[in-house]
Structure formats: structure tokens, C-alpha cells
Amino acid sequence: MSGNVWYYIVMSNNTIPDKIYTPEQVATMLQLSKNTVYELIGRGELVAKRFGRVYRVPASSLNFMFTGLDADLYNAEQIDLVSMDKVHKELASVRKSL
């Protein structure tokens, strides 16, 4: 029983990416050659997972290439930007009380 619980905990913390692409699909989307995509993977500029002889590229890896941020960091930044008005108002209020 405890082994099943451990498996559930491990698997529930790991998420499978929503969308996964082949290097060929990535090449088409980015209007690059397949060789260029494989070179990007080889240099570590494009994160991909190798399964046997094939690579798969998660959509989050493409997001990272364009934003320079992980999807989690990007989403957190967007939430922070929404709250900036509140932060500025609070800072103004504190400064007035000094």
C-alpha cells in the first residue's frame, strides 16, 4: 500500500507538458531547417528530451526561447504586473506618512 502512495505522490508532482513537438514541427513553425533545430538542441539553446533515437520539444521550451523566462516565471511576472498599481499606491501612502 505504501508503495502505491509513493508512486501517486511522485507522479502527481510531475506534469506532462501540454504540447510536445518533433524537431521537424519546430523547424516548420520557426521557418528554420531541421539541421538548424538539431544544432540548437545540441548547443542547449533549445531544450529537448531524447527518447531513444528521437527528440521531443515541449512547448515551454519554445516559450523560453522567445521570452527568456520559464513559463512559471513568465506567468508570475504577469500577475505581478497586474498588482503594480496597488504597490505604487501603497508606497505613496507610506511616503506621505513619513
N, C-alpha and C positions, 0 to 999 in steps of 0.2 A: 504494500500500500504506500509506504513512504517513497519508494522509487517512482511511483506514478505521480505523486505530488511534486517531487523534484523535477520530473520531466515537464509537468504543467507550468511550474514556475519559470524554468529556463525558456520554454517555448513561448510563454506569454510575454516575456520581456524582449524577445527578438521579433522584429517585424519584417515581413517580406515587402520589398518595395512595391508601390502601386503599379508602376510601369517599368518594364525592362526591355531594352533594345539590343539588337545584334549590332556589331560594328558596321555592317552594311547599311542598316537602317539609320544609324547615326551619321554615316557618310552622306546619305541622301538628304537627311534633314539639314545638315550643316553645309551642304554643297561642297564636300571635300571628297578626295579619293579614299578608297578603302585603305590604301597603304598609309595615307596621312593619319587616318584614325588609329591604325595599329601603331604607328610611330608615337602618337600622343599617349596611347596606353603604355607603350614601352618606356617612355620618359616619365610616366607618372603624372602627366598633366590631365589625363582623363582616367578616372578610377573605373576599373572594370574587374570582374571576377572571372577567373578561368575555371571552366568545368571541362576537364579532360583536354580536348584539343580546341574547344570553342570558348569565346569570351561573351559575357553578357554585361551590358552597361545599364546601371539603374538611372532612372530619370533624374534623381537627386544629384548624380554626378554631372549631368549636363547643366543643371541649375547652378551648381558650384562653379562651373567653368565661366558662366556669364556673370554671376553676381559676386563671386569670390567668397561667398558665405555658404555654410551648410544650410539646408532648408530650415532646420530648427532655429539657427541663429537669425536667419532672414525673417522668419515668422515672428520671433521675439522682438526684432528690431521694428517691425511694422506695428506691433502692439505698443511698443514704447513711443513711437512717433505719434500715435493717437493720443497718448497721455501727456504729451509735452505742454499743451496749453495749461493743463492743471498744474503741472510742475512750475511753469513760469509764473502763474498767478500766486501760488504758494510762496515762491521765492520773493516776489514783490511784496506780499503781505508781511513776511518776516523782516525784510529790509526796512519797511516803514516802522515796524515796532522797535527797531534798534535805535 
